[in-house]
Amino acid sequence: MNYDQEKDINYIWQNYSAENRFTLLHEYSLKEAEQHGNQILVNPLVRFSEIFSTNYFRTSSENTHDSDNLDIQKTYFESIYNLEDEIFNLLFHYLAQLDLLCGHCLTHSYKELFTNEILEGRYGQELCGKFNKLDAKDRDIIAIYLQKYHESGEKKDFFNNIFFDFFGRINNLYNKDFDADYTKHSAEIYYRRSTDTFYYFCAAEGSEYNKIRFSVAKSLFADCTKNICPVWGKYCFGIINENHREYAAVPIVNQIQII
């Protein structure tokens, strides 16, 4: 084997290729796979113990010490040496293919976790009812941002991000026939100092569904100390300043909205 080509992997499905050859890792390791060129060294008992021994799971489910379980796992690890090399290779190609086609990554687990928490009413029944009316795509966006919020230590404000993901920013999602001189965007955020209010404009009709999307995002992510007002309709507020042309709408007769 060529150790100069070693790649850091943890699972058999990473860097998958039909040219890879899976072989047994001849030492006990908590790591599932190591790659050296096209050779993948595998510890099959990290995730696939049940395939090779139901006794291991039956024993580990009992009240035994961790050190005892470790000895049992090593014992079954050694018993796999009797597998033919080609059978081992074919088996783990099959398992790697299953992972790629049907695998479940950590992000999916987080999405399911946060989605279920909302639907179980842990964020309140009102939010649960609104969230239940969203389609799968919007639910996933909410769950993904809850994961990001959790990973940031609940210190980062993601409301603006999710607002633009829902209603667009770079491309005008809702009114593609807009005059290019008017605006390139279908979502804008304005601040009115005199009333200390943030206006979240979206070039979409104020349908019940759109209002629910905005309400759910606001309830979960917005700073509760801010005055936030959604603004619906085809046109937003014109800005009289040439420097703002790339960032906001410019005033055009019959194509602006006034508060």
DRENROVO-789429 format. One record per atom (N, C-alpha, C, O): residue in three letters; x, z, y. Coordinates in pm, whole numbers, padded with zeros to 5 digits, always signed. Layout:
<rs>
ALAXZY
...
</rs>
This chain:
<rs>
MET+00084+00000-00119
MET+00000+00000+00000
MET+00088+00000+00124
MET+00201+00048+00122
ASN+00033-00055+00233
ASN+00109-00064+00357
ASN+00059+00041+00456
ASN-00044+00022+00519
TYR+00131+00150+00470
TYR+00087+00258+00557
TYR+00104+00224+00703
TYR+00052+00295+00790
ASP+00175+00115+00733
ASP+00188+00073+00873
ASP+00055+00023+00927
ASP+00035+00020+01049
GLN-00036-00017+00838
GLN-00166-00068+00879
GLN-00275+00037+00869
GLN-00394+00004+00867
GLU-00237+00161+00864
GLU-00336+00268+00848
GLU-00431+00273+00966
GLU-00389+00268+01081
LYS-00561+00285+00936
LYS-00664+00298+01039
LYS-00740+00428+01014
LYS-00763+00467+00900
ASP-00777+00493+01121
ASP-00845+00621+01109
ASP-00994+00598+01088
ASP-01062+00555+01180
ILE-01045+00626+00970
ILE-01188+00617+00944
ILE-01231+00743+00872
ILE-01150+00814+00814
ASN-01360+00770+00878
ASN-01414+00889+00813
ASN-01512+00857+00701
ASN-01535+00939+00612
TYR-01571+00735+00706
TYR-01675+00699+00610
TYR-01647+00563+00549
TYR-01579+00480+00609
ILE-01699+00540+00430
ILE-01670+00418+00357
ILE-01727+00293+00424
ILE-01679+00182+00399
TRP-01828+00308+00508
TRP-01890+00190+00571
TRP-01814+00143+00696
TRP-01841+00033+00746
GLN-01721+00223+00747
GLN-01647+00184+00866
GLN-01544+00076+00832
GLN-01483+00078+00725
ASN-01528-00020+00924
ASN-01433-00131+00905
ASN-01459-00202+00772
ASN-01365-00243+00703
TYR-01588-00216+00738
TYR-01620-00272+00606
TYR-01582-00420+00598
TYR-01598-00496+00693
SER-01531-00458+00480
SER-01498-00596+00451
SER-01509-00616+00301
SER-01480-00525+00222
ALA-01552-00736+00261
ALA-01560-00767+00119
ALA-01422-00766+00056
ALA-01408-00753-00066
GLU-01318-00778+00140
GLU-01180-00778+00090
GLU-01127-00637+00065
GLU-01024-00619+00000
ASN-01197-00537+00115
ASN-01152-00399+00094
ASN-01157-00364-00054
ASN-01239-00414-00130
ARG-01066-00276-00092
ARG-01068-00226-00230
ARG-01071-00074-00226
ARG-00982-00009-00171
PHE-01177-00019-00285
PHE-01195+00126-00285
PHE-01126+00185-00408
PHE-01146+00140-00521
THR-01046+00285-00382
THR-00979+00356-00492
THR-00993+00506-00469
THR-01017+00552-00358
LEU-00978+00580-00576
LEU-00994+00725-00571
LEU-00879+00790-00497
LEU-00762+00759-00523
LEU-00911+00879-00407
LEU-00809+00957-00336
LEU-00761+01067-00431
LEU-00839+01155-00468
HIS-00637+01065-00471
HIS-00587+01155-00574
HIS-00541+01289-00517
HIS-00435+01340-00550
GLU-00622+01342-00432
GLU-00600+01478-00381
GLU-00730+01524-00317
GLU-00810+01442-00272
TYR-00750+01653-00314
TYR-00874+01704-00257
TYR-00869+01696-00105
TYR-00770+01734-00043
SER-00977+01645-00046
SER-00982+01630+00099
SER-01126+01642+00147
SER-01219+01602+00077
LEU-01144+01697+00266
LEU-01278+01704+00325
LEU-01315+01572+00394
LEU-01429+01555+00438
LYS-01219+01481+00402
LYS-01242+01352+00464
LYS-01291+01254+00357
LYS-01236+01251+00247
GLU-01394+01175+00390
GLU-01451+01086+00290
GLU-01362+00965+00260
GLU-01350+00924+00144
ALA-01299+00909+00364
ALA-01224+00785+00342
ALA-01102+00777+00432
ALA-01102+00828+00544
GLU-00999+00713+00382
GLU-00880+00681+00458
GLU-00848+00534+00434
GLU-00857+00487+00321
GLN-00813+00462+00538
GLN-00785+00319+00522
GLN-00637+00289+00542
GLN-00576+00333+00639
HIS-00582+00213+00447
HIS-00444+00167+00455
HIS-00446+00017+00424
HIS-00446-00023+00308
GLY-00448-00064+00530
GLY-00464-00207+00509
GLY-00602-00234+00454
GLY-00702-00191+00512
ASN-00609-00305+00341
ASN-00739-00331+00278
ASN-00774-00229+00171
ASN-00877-00240+00104
GLN-00688-00130+00154
GLN-00716-00027+00055
GLN-00785+00092+00121
GLN-00736+00147+00220
ILE-00899+00131+00065
ILE-00975+00247+00115
ILE-00967+00357+00011
ILE-01018+00344-00100
LEU-00903+00465+00047
LEU-00895+00581-00042
LEU-01017+00668-00019
LEU-01048+00702+00095
VAL-01087+00704-00126
VAL-01217+00770-00113
VAL-01220+00903-00186
VAL-01178+00914-00301
ASN-01271+01004-00117
ASN-01310+01129-00183
ASN-01460+01120-00206
ASN-01535+01140-00110
PRO-01507+01091-00324
PRO-01649+01066-00348
PRO-01738+01189-00341
PRO-01860+01177-00344
LEU-01678+01307-00332
LEU-01760+01428-00334
LEU-01797+01480-00196
LEU-01865+01582-00184
VAL-01753+01411-00091
VAL-01793+01455+00044
VAL-01941+01431+00065
VAL-02012+01520+00114
ARG-01990+01311+00028
ARG-02133+01281+00046
ARG-02202+01238-00083
ARG-02325+01232-00087
PHE-02126+01210-00187
PHE-02186+01151-00306
PHE-02174+01239-00430
PHE-02171+01189-00542
SER-02166+01369-00410
SER-02154+01461-00523
SER-02270+01448-00620
SER-02252+01458-00741
GLU-02389+01424-00566
GLU-02508+01422-00650
GLU-02504+01304-00747
GLU-02559+01311-00857
ILE-02438+01197-00707
ILE-02428+01081-00796
ILE-02341+01114-00917
ILE-02369+01070-01029
PHE-02237+01192-00894
PHE-02140+01218-01000
PHE-02168+01348-01075
PHE-02122+01365-01187
SER-02242+01439-01013
SER-02269+01565-01081
SER-02386+01638-01018
SER-02376+01682-00904
THR-02496+01650-01090
THR-02609+01730-01042
THR-02577+01878-01060
THR-02636+01962-00992
ASN-02485+01909-01150
ASN-02450+02049-01172
ASN-02389+02112-01048
ASN-02407+02231-01021
TYR-02314+02029-00971
TYR-02251+02083-00851
TYR-02355+02132-00752
TYR-02342+02240-00695
PHE-02460+02052-00733
PHE-02562+02090-00636
PHE-02644+02207-00687
PHE-02685+02295-00610
ARG-02667+02208-00819
ARG-02744+02318-00874
ARG-02668+02449-00855
ARG-02727+02552-00823
THR-02538+02445-00875
THR-02457+02566-00863
THR-02444+02607-00716
THR-02454+02725-00683
SER-02421+02508-00629
SER-02398+02542-00489
SER-02524+02592-00421
SER-02516+02657-00317
SER-02640+02563-00480
SER-02764+02612-00421
SER-02787+02759-00452
SER-02870+02825-00390
GLU-02711+02810-00552
GLU-02723+02950-00587
GLU-02637+03034-00493
GLU-02559+02980-00415
ASN-02653+03162-00501
ASN-02580+03253-00412
ASN-02439+03277-00464
ASN-02408+03384-00516
THR-02354+03176-00449
THR-02215+03190-00491
THR-02126+03187-00369
THR-02168+03140-00263
HIS-02005+03238-00382
HIS-01911+03240-00270
HIS-01860+03099-00241
HIS-01855+03014-00330
ASP-01823+03075-00117
ASP-01772+02944-00078
ASP-01649+02905-00159
ASP-01634+02788-00197
SER-01561+03003-00187
SER-01441+02973-00264
SER-01476+02927-00405
SER-01408+02840-00460
ASP-01583+02985-00464
ASP-01628+02943-00597
ASP-01679+02800-00593
ASP-01649+02721-00682
ASN-01757+02767-00488
ASN-01809+02631-00475
ASN-01695+02531-00461
ASN-01702+02420-00513
LEU-01591+02570-00389
LEU-01477+02482-00368
LEU-01409+02452-00501
LEU-01371+02338-00527
ASP-01392+02554-00584
ASP-01330+02535-00715
ASP-01415+02444-00803
ASP-01363+02359-00876
ILE-01548+02462-00796
ILE-01638+02378-00875
ILE-01628+02234-00831
ILE-01626+02143-00914
GLN-01622+02212-00698
GLN-01613+02075-00648
GLN-01483+02010-00692
GLN-01481+01893-00729
LYS-01374+02086-00688
LYS-01245+02031-00732
LYS-01250+01993-00880
LYS-01192+01892-00921
THR-01320+02075-00959
THR-01331+02046-01101
THR-01400+01913-01126
THR-01354+01832-01206
TYR-01511+01889-01057
TYR-01583+01764-01075
TYR-01507+01647-01013
TYR-01518+01533-01058
PHE-01432+01677-00910
PHE-01348+01573-00850
PHE-01249+01521-00954
PHE-01229+01400-00966
GLU-01188+01612-01028
GLU-01090+01573-01128
GLU-01155+01493-01242
GLU-01090+01407-01301
SER-01281+01522-01273
SER-01349+01452-01383
SER-01374+01306-01351
SER-01393+01226-01443
ILE-01374+01269-01224
ILE-01400+01131-01184
ILE-01279+01043-01211
ILE-01290+00920-01209
TYR-01164+01102-01237
TYR-01045+01023-01270
TYR-01071+00930-01389
TYR-01002+00829-01404
ASN-01169+00964-01473
ASN-01195+00886-01593
ASN-01266+00754-01564
ASN-01276+00668-01652
LEU-01314+00736-01440
LEU-01381+00611-01403
LEU-01281+00496-01403
LEU-01167+00511-01358
GLU-01325+00380-01452
GLU-01242+00260-01444
GLU-01226+00220-01298
GLU-01320+00232-01219
ASP-01106+00172-01261
ASP-01079+00136-01122
ASP-01177+00033-01069
ASP-01226+00046-00957
GLU-01206-00069-01148
GLU-01294-00175-01101
GLU-01438-00126-01084
GLU-01507-00167-00991
ILE-01482-00038-01173
ILE-01616+00020-01161
ILE-01625+00104-01034
ILE-01723+00097-00960
PHE-01522+00183-01010
PHE-01518+00265-00888
PHE-01524+00177-00764
PHE-01599+00206-00670
ASN-01447+00069-00763
ASN-01444-00023-00648
ASN-01582-00085-00625
ASN-01631-00087-00513
LEU-01643-00137-00732
LEU-01775-00200-00719
LEU-01881-00101-00675
LEU-01966-00134-00592
LEU-01876+00019-00729
LEU-01974+00121-00694
LEU-01968+00155-00545
LEU-02072+00167-00480
PHE-01847+00170-00492
PHE-01837+00209-00352
PHE-01857+00093-00256
PHE-01891+00115-00139
HIS-01837-00029-00301
HIS-01881-00143-00221
HIS-02034-00140-00208
HIS-02089-00163-00100
TYR-02100-00110-00317
TYR-02246-00101-00316
TYR-02294+00012-00224
TYR-02387-00006-00146
LEU-02230+00129-00234
LEU-02269+00242-00150
LEU-02241+00214-00002
LEU-02319+00253+00084
ALA-02131+00146+00026
ALA-02100+00110+00165
ALA-02205+00014+00220
ALA-02245+00025+00335
GLN-02248-00081+00136
GLN-02353-00175+00178
GLN-02483-00101+00205
GLN-02552-00133+00302
LEU-02517-00004+00123
LEU-02637+00077+00146
LEU-02628+00151+00279
LEU-02726+00158+00353
ASP-02510+00207+00308
ASP-02491+00276+00436
ASP-02515+00181+00553
ASP-02582+00217+00650
LEU-02459+00061+00544
LEU-02471-00036+00654
LEU-02614-00082+00672
LEU-02658-00103+00785
LEU-02688-00098+00562
LEU-02825-00149+00571
LEU-02927-00040+00599
LEU-03024-00062+00671
CYS-02905+00077+00543
CYS-03007+00182+00550
CYS-02953+00315+00602
CYS-03023+00416+00597
GLY-02831+00314+00653
GLY-02770+00440+00696
GLY-02841+00503+00815
GLY-02916+00438+00888
HIS-02814+00629+00831
HIS-02878+00707+00937
HIS-02767+00773+01019
HIS-02702+00866+00971
CYS-02745+00726+01143
CYS-02635+00782+01223
CYS-02682+00903+01303
CYS-02801+00933+01309
LEU-02587+00971+01364
LEU-02617+01094+01437
LEU-02714+01071+01552
LEU-02798+01156+01581
THR-02702+00955+01618
THR-02793+00925+01729
THR-02938+00921+01683
THR-03027+00969+01752
HIS-02961+00863+01564
HIS-03097+00859+01510
HIS-03149+01000+01484
HIS-03265+01030+01509
SER-03062+01085+01434
SER-03102+01223+01407
SER-03140+01295+01535
SER-03239+01368+01539
TYR-03061+01274+01642
TYR-03094+01335+01770
TYR-03227+01284+01822
TYR-03308+01362+01873
LYS-03250+01153+01809
LYS-03377+01096+01858
LYS-03495+01157+01784
LYS-03596+01191+01846
GLU-03483+01170+01654
GLU-03591+01229+01576
GLU-03611+01375+01614
GLU-03725+01422+01625
LEU-03501+01448+01634
LEU-03509+01589+01669
LEU-03584+01609+01800
LEU-03679+01688+01805
PHE-03542+01539+01906
PHE-03604+01558+02036
PHE-03747+01503+02039
PHE-03835+01561+02103
THR-03770+01392+01970
THR-03906+01337+01964
THR-04000+01435+01897
THR-04111+01458+01946
ASN-03957+01492+01785
ASN-04041+01588+01713
ASN-04065+01714+01795
ASN-04174+01770+01792
GLU-03963+01758+01869
GLU-03980+01878+01952
GLU-04090+01856+02057
GLU-04172+01944+02081
ILE-04089+01738+02119
ILE-04192+01709+02220
ILE-04329+01702+02156
ILE-04425+01759+02208
LEU-04340+01632+02042
LEU-04469+01615+01976
LEU-04521+01745+01916
LEU-04641+01759+01892
GLU-04431+01840+01891
GLU-04473+01971+01841
GLU-04519+02063+01954
GLU-04562+02176+01929
GLY-04509+02015+02078
GLY-04557+02092+02192
GLY-04459+02190+02251
GLY-04499+02278+02327
ARG-04331+02177+02218
ARG-04232+02272+02269
ARG-04207+02253+02419
ARG-04150+02342+02483
TYR-04248+02140+02474
TYR-04234+02117+02619
TYR-04371+02127+02688
TYR-04386+02087+02804
GLY-04468+02179+02617
GLY-04602+02192+02672
GLY-04697+02088+02616
GLY-04656+01976+02584
GLN-04824+02125+02606
GLN-04923+02036+02547
GLN-04953+01916+02636
GLN-04980+01807+02587
GLU-04949+01936+02769
GLU-04977+01824+02859
GLU-04873+01714+02843
GLU-04907+01596+02833
LEU-04745+01754+02842
LEU-04639+01656+02824
LEU-04647+01592+02686
LEU-04622+01472+02671
CYS-04682+01671+02586
CYS-04697+01620+02450
CYS-04802+01510+02446
CYS-04781+01405+02384
GLY-04915+01532+02512
GLY-05023+01434+02514
GLY-04980+01304+02580
GLY-05013+01196+02533
LYS-04906+01314+02691
LYS-04860+01194+02761
LYS-04754+01121+02680
LYS-04757+00999+02667
PHE-04660+01197+02625
PHE-04553+01138+02546
PHE-04609+01063+02425
PHE-04556+00960+02385
ASN-04715+01115+02369
ASN-04777+01056+02251
ASN-04838+00919+02281
ASN-04863+00841+02190
LYS-04861+00890+02410
LYS-04920+00762+02450
LYS-04814+00655+02476
LYS-04848+00538+02496
LEU-04686+00694+02476
LEU-04579+00597+02500
LEU-04550+00518+02373
LEU-04571+00566+02262
ASP-04501+00395+02392
ASP-04463+00316+02275
ASP-04328+00364+02222
ASP-04261+00447+02284
ALA-04289+00311+02107
ALA-04168+00358+02039
ALA-04043+00336+02123
ALA-03953+00420+02124
LYS-04036+00224+02194
LYS-03918+00193+02275
LYS-03900+00296+02386
LYS-03790+00345+02408
ASP-04009+00330+02456
ASP-04000+00427+02565
ASP-03973+00568+02513
ASP-03902+00645+02577
ARG-04028+00601+02398
ARG-03997+00731+02336
ARG-03848+00741+02305
ARG-03786+00845+02329
ASP-03793+00634+02253
ASP-03650+00634+02219
ASP-03564+00653+02344
ASP-03465+00726+02340
ILE-03602+00588+02454
ILE-03527+00603+02578
ILE-03530+00748+02625
ILE-03427+00803+02664
ILE-03647+00809+02619
ILE-03661+00950+02657
ILE-03571+01036+02568
ILE-03497+01121+02618
ALA-03577+01015+02437
ALA-03501+01097+02342
ALA-03351+01080+02362
ALA-03276+01177+02354
ILE-03306+00957+02388
ILE-03164+00931+02409
ILE-03113+01005+02533
ILE-03004+01061+02532
TYR-03194+01005+02640
TYR-03152+01076+02761
TYR-03159+01228+02743
TYR-03082+01300+02807
LEU-03247+01277+02658
LEU-03248+01420+02627
LEU-03119+01456+02554
LEU-03063+01564+02577
GLN-03072+01367+02467
GLN-02945+01391+02400
GLN-02831+01395+02500
GLN-02745+01484+02494
LYS-02828+01298+02593
LYS-02723+01295+02695
LYS-02729+01420+02783
LYS-02625+01476+02819
TYR-02850+01463+02816
TYR-02867+01583+02898
TYR-02813+01705+02824
TYR-02747+01791+02883
HIS-02842+01712+02696
HIS-02794+01823+02614
HIS-02641+01821+02606
HIS-02577+01925+02619
GLU-02584+01702+02584
GLU-02438+01690+02571
GLU-02366+01720+02701
GLU-02249+01760+02699
SER-02433+01702+02815
SER-02371+01732+02945
SER-02377+01880+02979
SER-02334+01921+03087
GLY-02430+01960+02886
GLY-02445+02102+02913
GLY-02559+02131+03006
GLY-02561+02235+03074
GLU-02657+02039+03011
GLU-02776+02052+03096
GLU-02739+02067+03243
GLU-02805+02139+03318
LYS-02631+01996+03283
LYS-02582+02007+03420
LYS-02593+01876+03498
LYS-02571+01874+03619
LYS-02626+01767+03428
LYS-02629+01636+03494
LYS-02772+01588+03512
LYS-02856+01605+03424
ASP-02799+01528+03629
ASP-02932+01476+03660
ASP-02942+01331+03612
ASP-02871+01243+03661
PHE-03031+01307+03516
PHE-03047+01173+03461
PHE-03175+01103+03506
PHE-03207+00995+03457
PHE-03248+01163+03599
PHE-03378+01106+03635
PHE-03365+00965+03693
PHE-03441+00876+03656
ASN-03268+00945+03783
ASN-03251+00812+03841
ASN-03215+00710+03734
ASN-03263+00596+03737
ASN-03131+00750+03641
ASN-03090+00658+03534
ASN-03210+00613+03451
ASN-03226+00494+03424
ILE-03292+00708+03411
ILE-03405+00672+03326
ILE-03511+00596+03404
ILE-03580+00511+03349
PHE-03523+00625+03535
PHE-03616+00551+03620
PHE-03578+00403+03624
PHE-03663+00316+03608
PHE-03449+00375+03645
PHE-03405+00235+03649
PHE-03412+00170+03512
PHE-03438+00050+03503
ASP-03390+00247+03406
ASP-03405+00190+03272
ASP-03551+00150+03245
ASP-03577+00048+03181
PHE-03643+00229+03294
PHE-03785+00200+03276
PHE-03832+00083+03362
PHE-03907-00004+03316
PHE-03788+00080+03487
PHE-03848-00013+03583
PHE-03754-00116+03642
PHE-03795-00195+03727
GLY-03628-00118+03598
GLY-03537-00224+03637
GLY-03457-00193+03761
GLY-03494-00106+03840
ARG-03345-00263+03776
ARG-03263-00247+03897
ARG-03185-00375+03927
ARG-03199-00432+04035
ILE-03105-00420+03832
ILE-03024-00539+03857
ILE-03112-00663+03860
ILE-03095-00749+03946
ASN-03205-00674+03767
ASN-03295-00788+03762
ASN-03436-00744+03797
ASN-03477-00632+03766
ASN-03509-00833+03861
ASN-03646-00801+03897
ASN-03735-00824+03775
ASN-03771-00938+03744
LEU-03770-00717+03708
LEU-03840-00728+03581
LEU-03986-00766+03595
LEU-04043-00829+03506
TYR-04047-00729+03706
TYR-04191-00741+03715
TYR-04240-00856+03803
TYR-04353-00902+03787
ASN-04158-00903+03892
ASN-04199-01010+03982
ASN-04086-01112+03997
ASN-04017-01113+04099
LYS-04067-01195+03897
LYS-03956-01288+03895
LYS-03972-01400+03999
LYS-03876-01470+04030
ASP-04094-01416+04052
ASP-04116-01521+04151
ASP-04091-01473+04293
ASP-04125-01542+04389
PHE-04031-01354+04310
PHE-03999-01306+04444
PHE-03906-01402+04516
PHE-03824-01470+04454
ASP-03920-01407+04647
ASP-03826-01480+04730
ASP-03689-01413+04717
ASP-03677-01293+04739
ALA-03586-01491+04681
ALA-03453-01433+04661
ALA-03400-01367+04787
ALA-03317-01276+04780
ASP-03448-01412+04903
ASP-03405-01349+05028
ASP-03471-01213+05049
ASP-03427-01135+05133
TYR-03575-01187+04972
TYR-03648-01061+04988
TYR-03578-00948+04913
TYR-03538-00849+04973
THR-03565-00963+04782
THR-03498-00860+04702
THR-03460-00915+04566
THR-03525-01006+04514
LYS-03356-00860+04509
LYS-03314-00896+04374
LYS-03357-00790+04274
LYS-03331-00802+04154
HIS-03420-00687+04322
HIS-03445-00570+04238
HIS-03594-00539+04225
HIS-03672-00565+04316
SER-03630-00482+04112
SER-03769-00442+04092
SER-03785-00291+04097
SER-03893-00239+04067
ALA-03681-00220+04135
ALA-03690-00074+04149
ALA-03593-00030+04257
ALA-03478-00075+04263
GLU-03639+00060+04341
GLU-03556+00112+04451
GLU-03587+00259+04471
GLU-03696+00306+04437
ILE-03492+00331+04527
ILE-03514+00471+04565
ILE-03484+00485+04713
ILE-03375+00450+04759
TYR-03580+00538+04789
TYR-03565+00557+04933
TYR-03580+00706+04965
TYR-03651+00779+04896
TYR-03513+00748+05069
TYR-03524+00887+05114
TYR-03570+00890+05259
TYR-03511+00825+05346
ARG-03676+00965+05284
ARG-03729+00980+05420
ARG-03695+01120+05470
ARG-03753+01220+05426
ARG-03601+01125+05562
ARG-03549+01253+05607
ARG-03654+01337+05678
ARG-03657+01459+05663
SER-03741+01272+05756
SER-03839+01347+05834
SER-03934+01429+05749
SER-03983+01534+05792
THR-03960+01382+05627
THR-04050+01456+05537
THR-03977+01509+05414
THR-04038+01569+05325
ASP-03845+01487+05408
ASP-03763+01530+05295
ASP-03826+01481+05165
ASP-03846+01559+05072
THR-03855+01352+05160
THR-03924+01294+05044
THR-03845+01176+04987
THR-03792+01093+05061
PHE-03838+01171+04853
PHE-03776+01059+04783
PHE-03887+00967+04732
PHE-03975+01011+04657
TYR-03882+00842+04773
TYR-03981+00745+04729
TYR-03920+00657+04619
TYR-03820+00589+04641
TYR-03982+00661+04503
TYR-03936+00581+04389
TYR-04028+00460+04376
TYR-04139+00469+04325
PHE-03977+00347+04425
PHE-04057+00225+04426
PHE-04033+00144+04300
PHE-03920+00128+04256
CYS-04142+00093+04242
CYS-04132+00001+04131
CYS-04227-00115+04155
CYS-04345-00095+04185
ALA-04175-00236+04143
ALA-04256-00356+04164
ALA-04344-00382+04042
ALA-04337-00489+03981
ALA-04425-00287+04008
ALA-04518-00298+03896
ALA-04649-00236+03940
ALA-04652-00151+04028
GLU-04756-00279+03878
GLU-04885-00221+03914
GLU-04890-00075+03869
GLU-04827-00036+03770
GLY-04965+00003+03943
GLY-04977+00144+03908
GLY-05076+00165+03796
GLY-05176+00234+03813
SER-05048+00104+03681
SER-05136+00118+03565
SER-05125+00258+03507
SER-05031+00332+03538
GLU-05219+00293+03424
GLU-05216+00426+03362
GLU-05089+00444+03280
GLU-05028+00551+03281
TYR-05050+00339+03209
TYR-04932+00349+03125
TYR-04806+00369+03209
TYR-04723+00454+03177
ASN-04791+00291+03315
ASN-04673+00305+03400
ASN-04667+00443+03465
ASN-04559+00501+03479
LYS-04782+00495+03503
LYS-04786+00628+03563
LYS-04748+00736+03460
LYS-04684+00835+03495
ILE-04787+00715+03336
ILE-04749+00809+03230
ILE-04599+00804+03207
ILE-04535+00909+03192
ARG-04541+00685+03205
ARG-04396+00672+03188
ARG-04323+00748+03298
ARG-04229+00824+03271
PHE-04367+00727+03421
PHE-04302+00793+03534
PHE-04320+00944+03525
PHE-04226+01020+03550
SER-04440+00988+03491
SER-04471+01131+03485
SER-04388+01202+03378
SER-04337+01312+03402
VAL-04375+01140+03261
VAL-04298+01202+03153
VAL-04151+01214+03193
VAL-04089+01319+03174
ALA-04097+01106+03249
ALA-03956+01109+03292
ALA-03934+01214+03401
ALA-03836+01288+03398
LYS-04026+01220+03495
LYS-04014+01317+03604
LYS-04022+01460+03552
LYS-03944+01546+03593
SER-04115+01486+03463
SER-04134+01622+03409
SER-04010+01670+03333
SER-03975+01787+03340
LEU-03946+01578+03261
LEU-03833+01617+03178
LEU-03700+01618+03251
LEU-03612+01698+03218
PHE-03684+01529+03351
PHE-03549+01509+03406
PHE-03534+01532+03556
PHE-03423+01557+03603
ALA-03642+01525+03633
ALA-03628+01532+03778
ALA-03600+01675+03826
ALA-03643+01772+03764
ASP-03526+01685+03936
ASP-03501+01813+04002
ASP-03633+01862+04061
ASP-03691+01797+04148
CYS-03679+01977+04015
CYS-03811+02026+04057
CYS-03813+02070+04203
CYS-03920+02095+04259
THR-03695+02081+04266
THR-03691+02120+04407
THR-03707+02000+04501
THR-03718+02018+04622
LYS-03706+01878+04446
LYS-03717+01757+04528
LYS-03862+01711+04540
LYS-03940+01720+04445
ASN-03895+01661+04657
ASN-04025+01596+04676
ASN-04011+01451+04631
ASN-03942+01372+04694
ILE-04078+01418+04522
ILE-04066+01284+04463
ILE-04202+01216+04462
ILE-04300+01272+04414
CYS-04206+01095+04515
CYS-04332+01022+04525
CYS-04315+00882+04467
CYS-04230+00807+04516
PRO-04392+00845+04365
PRO-04385+00708+04314
PRO-04459+00612+04406
PRO-04562+00647+04464
VAL-04407+00492+04420
VAL-04471+00389+04502
VAL-04487+00265+04415
VAL-04390+00212+04362
TRP-04612+00219+04401
TRP-04641+00105+04315
TRP-04680-00017+04398
TRP-04726-00003+04512
GLY-04662-00134+04342
GLY-04704-00255+04410
GLY-04596-00360+04412
GLY-04481-00332+04377
LYS-04632-00479+04454
LYS-04538-00591+04449
LYS-04424-00576+04548
LYS-04311-00614+04517
TYR-04451-00521+04666
TYR-04350-00518+04772
TYR-04307-00376+04805
TYR-04387-00282+04799
CYS-04179-00361+04839
CYS-04129-00230+04879
CYS-04100-00231+05029
CYS-04156-00313+05102
PHE-04015-00141+05077
PHE-03992-00123+05220
PHE-03872-00206+05265
PHE-03766-00200+05202
GLY-03886-00282+05370
GLY-03775-00363+05420
GLY-03674-00279+05496
GLY-03711-00186+05567
ILE-03547-00312+05482
ILE-03439-00243+05552
ILE-03377-00339+05653
ILE-03328-00446+05616
ILE-03379-00300+05780
ILE-03325-00386+05885
ILE-03175-00358+05898
ILE-03131-00284+05985
ASN-03099-00420+05810
ASN-02955-00403+05813
ASN-02895-00503+05714
ASN-02922-00496+05594
GLU-02815-00594+05764
GLU-02759-00699+05680
GLU-02676-00642+05565
GLU-02669-00703+05458
ASN-02614-00527+05586
ASN-02528-00467+05484
ASN-02606-00420+05362
ASN-02548-00396+05256
HIS-02738-00406+05377
HIS-02819-00354+05267
HIS-02881-00465+05183
HIS-02957-00437+05090
ARG-02849-00591+05213
ARG-02917-00702+05146
ARG-02900-00697+04994
ARG-02993-00730+04920
GLU-02783-00656+04948
GLU-02759-00654+04804
GLU-02818-00530+04737
GLU-02823-00523+04614
TYR-02862-00434+04815
TYR-02905-00307+04757
TYR-03053-00276+04776
TYR-03108-00193+04705
ALA-03117-00342+04872
ALA-03257-00313+04897
ALA-03324-00435+04957
ALA-03257-00533+04992
ALA-03456-00429+04971
ALA-03532-00541+05025
ALA-03510-00555+05175
ALA-03487-00457+05245
VAL-03517-00678+05222
VAL-03509-00703+05366
VAL-03650-00728+05417
VAL-03735-00775+05341
PRO-03678-00697+05544
PRO-03814-00714+05596
PRO-03851-00860+05613
PRO-03783-00933+05686
ILE-03957-00905+05547
ILE-04011-01039+05561
ILE-04161-01025+05584
ILE-04228-00946+05517
VAL-04213-01101+05677
VAL-04356-01093+05711
VAL-04441-01109+05586
VAL-04421-01201+05507
ASN-04537-01018+05571
ASN-04630-01016+05459
ASN-04564-00984+05323
ASN-04625-01001+05218
GLN-04438-00939+05329
GLN-04370-00903+05204
GLN-04303-00766+05214
GLN-04195-00746+05158
ILE-04365-00674+05283
ILE-04313-00537+05287
ILE-04430-00441+05273
ILE-04546-00476+05295
GLN-04397-00320+05236
GLN-04496-00214+05222
GLN-04462-00105+05323
GLN-04345-00072+05343
ILE-04563-00050+05387
ILE-04544+00052+05489
ILE-04604+00183+05441
ILE-04716+00187+05390
ILE-04527+00291+05459
ILE-04578+00424+05418
ILE-04692+00466+05510
ILE-04749+00574+05493
</rs>
